[in-house]
Amino acid sequence: MGTLSNIPPHAVLPLSAYDRDALERAAERADQRLLRVDLSHATDKRGVLAAIASAFSLPAHFGHNLDALYDCVTDMTPRVEAEQPGFLVILENLPDTADFGREQRDALLDVFRDAADFFFDRKTAFRVFYSVRTGGSHRAIAGRGRCP
């Protein structure tokens, strides 16, 4: 699995420490589901959740709140034919605005950490990489890292 073998299988990590293209290729080689969303146009929670819903093809009944996001993400299934089932999620350009600051971002990333815990119990890899945009640029913000 190369690139992915050096990364915990259940983690939420800053994207800046990794090569996004290499992560995407590794997910493809490992036959893991790649879920990627560019949030550069989102400025608030509503926009972030709408972009995620669209990029992840969440069902029409998605309630556009964090509890519903957790429910929909944990309802997803990895590729059945995968030798090492799992997901690789890339959240690019999370906003850092007055309407979506650190507290909202941490709450969103906690949903993905909780999902990683859920998939850990099912022996399914769930890796999330994120970047944060500030003032037209993006940066990674150190998170709690590995999920148990």
N, C-alpha and C positions, 0 to 999 in steps of 0.2 A: 504494500500500500504506500510505501515511500513517505511522502510528505505527511500523510495522516498518521503514520505510525509513531511519530514524535509528538503527537498532540493527544492529550487525554480524550477519551471517547465521549465524555459528558462534560462539556465546558462552555463557558461564555467568556470570550477573550477579545481584546482589542485587535482589530484588523491590521493595525500599523506594524505589528510584529511579524506579519506574514505576507507572502506574495499572493494576492487574490487570484491571479490567473493560475498559479500552481495549485492553489486549493481547489479551484474549480476542476482542473484536469484530474487531480487526485480523487475527487468525489466521483467523477465520471469513470475513472479506471476501477474504482471500488464498487461501482454500480450503486452508489448512494444517491438519494434524492437531493438535488440541489435546489434550494429555495433562496432566491436572491431578490432584494428589493433596494432600489435607489430612492431614498427619502429626501432628495435635494429640493423638492418642491413643497414638502410638508413643513408647516410652521407651528402646528399645534397637535394636540392629541387626536383630534378628529381626523386631521390630514394624515397623520402617521398610521392610524388604524385603517383608514381607507386605502392607503397605498399598500399596506401589508395584505389586506384582504384581497385586493386585486392581484398582486404579484403571486400570492400563495394559492389563488383560486379558492378562497374560502367559500363555503356555501352561502346561499342567499339569506338564510336565517341567522347569519353571523350578527350578533348584537352590538358590535362596535364599542365594546368595553373590554377591559383587561380580563375579566372572568370568562367572557365569551371567547376571547383570543386563546386563553389556555385550553378551554374545552375543544375548540376547533383544531388547535395545533396537536393536542394529544389524541384527537380522533384520526389524524393522518396515519397512513400506513406506509412503511418502507416498501421498496420494490421486493416483491415476493421471491423473485429469482436471484436476488442478491446473495452472494456468498457471505458477505459481512453486512447485514442490513443496517441502514442508518440514514441520517439526514445531515446535510451541511447547509447551514443557514448563514446568509450574509446580509447584514443590515447596514447599508452604506448611507452615510451622510445624515445620521440622526440629527434633528435640529437642536440647537442650543439657543433658544429664544425665550422671551418673557412668557410666552404661552406654552413652552415645552422646555423647561429647564432641567436641572439635575434631578430634582425630586421625581418628575414625571418620567424622565429617562431611566432612572434607577428602578422605578415601579415596572416599566416595560421590560427591562432586562431581567428583573426578578421573575416575570412570567416565563421567560425563556429558561432561566435557571430551574424553576419548578418543573418545566417540561423536560429538561435534561434529567432531573431526578426521576420523573415518571418513566422515561425511556430507559434509564439505568436499570430500573427494576424489571424491565422487559428485555434486557440484554440487547438493546438497540442503540447504536451510537447516535448522539445528538450534539453536534458541535455548532456553536454560534459565534460568529465573528462580527464585530461592529466597528463603525467609525462615527465620529461626531463632527458635524460641520459648525464652524463658528465664523461669522463675518465673511462668508463666501468661501471659506476654506474648510477642510475637514481634518480632524485629529482623532486619535484614539484616547479614550479616558480609561484609566486603570479601573478595572472592576474587581469583583471578589475572585475572579478567576475560576478555578476548577469547581465544578459542582460535585458533591459527594455521590 
